[in-house]
Amino acid sequence: MAPLPLQTHDFWRVNSYGYPNPFNPDTKSQEAWGTFCSFYENDKGSYSSLKAYWESHKAPRKLDSHAVESWKATFEEFGLLYVISRSNTITVTPAGKQFHAAAQQHNEQDFVWIGLNQLFRYPVSGPPRGRSKSAAHGEADILPYRFLHSAMRDLGDYFWWTELERIFCRVFSTSEARPAIEAIRHLRANPSDLEKFPLPVDKRKGAFYNSLNQVANHAGMNHLVLSQDDESEHYGPNESRRRHFINRDYLSLVSVALGDSTTPTDCGGSAMYVDRLPTAPGFDDEQAYFDYLGAAVPSLTAAGGTSAPQAITLSGDTVFILKSGEHFESVSVAERERTVQGKTLTLCRIARNHRVILSTDLNWTYLVTGKDLTGPNTVKLSLRRARPITNMEPIQTLFGGGDA
């Protein structure tokens, strides 16, 4: 029998070291950055030789081979580099090179933009390396960092540690994203109902705390994008006072990375952020996984120049106008269904259950039934024929008089 929504007895497990942020003077952050640079400087080099370096007196601090392996896995999670299983070659990804260049140029905005986009690609299931972390991880389709930032945007731009422990960390499916938001809204208004959402583990300390602490560290790029305070006992004296919130300096970058326009548009706020979440792509091949995770990140300028679909009101509903060649490419056509694909930064604004009109079929509106990430910069919409268009004239005008 499947577990009830938000009652999965498991939690997100991510890698065990902190995010490499050179803009944070904290010792741990600087050590993480220095460790990443040692991998970067050995691009296409020998992984075993790098391990030997970190065990030698030449290294700034001694790391045994297990620690280097954990650092490697952590940097892989961020899409910065990889070492294919049973190989001995370090490969810095195209996005990893962009990331390093932004830091070298002291360009904090580009650094955050690149880092966020990489984090938002990461599937909680991780790379396809044999055995999954757990059954829930193996079946998951959630992009945890994208979901967490989306949830914060929907919830006043912050979350309490208690909410991460009891609700967020047990969301493994995009179908549970909205129920999670609704549960937290209820709990914030009714903190006494907290026990209806028990912890997914018997002990808070140990692996559970350590993994969630790294979730927060990674999501915030080591205290760059997220800040925290402990000024309130909102959930009572037995719960953590810890609260994480989006740094106002980077709120606009987070929004654009989640699909908003760099300038306000009608469709920017047309749905909850969690409703726009795409599912994670699936991978059987390790190389394909890292090619996806580490692909070059489109520039912020390119994101700002993305052509946003126009939204109109039709029979009381918001309907998006999608033009072939500008917003999408037709992938497949069935009698009552369509599958279209386009750039993530263009189609991210569209949520499940939105209606769209396609320039290739002006007789019908279509309902968005599915949304799946198919590559680092591409998303697929599954559509089902909805209502017929009875008045063609205003619709044809939007498309310049006919098929676009």
Secondary structure, 3 states (H helix, E strand, C coil): CCCCCCCCCCCCCCCCCCCCCCCCCCHHHHHHHHHHHHHHCCCCCEHHHHHHHHCCCCCCCCCCHHHHHHHHHHHHHCCCEECCCCCCECEECHHHHHHHHHHHCCCHHHHHHHHHHHHCCCCCCCCCCCCCCCHHHHHCCCCHHHHHHHHHHHCCCEEEHHHHHHCHHHCCCHHHHHHHHHHHHHHHHCHHHHHHCCCCCCCCCCHHHHHHHHHHHHHCCCCCCEEEECCCCCCCCCCCCCEEEECHHHHHHHHHHCCCCCCCCCCCCCCCHHHHCCECCCCCCHHHHHHHHCCCCCCHHHHHCCCCCEEEEECCEEEEEECECCCEEEEEECCCEEEEEEEHHHHCCCCCCCEEEECCEEEEEEEEEEEEEEECCEEEEEEEEEEECCCHHHHHHHCCCCCC
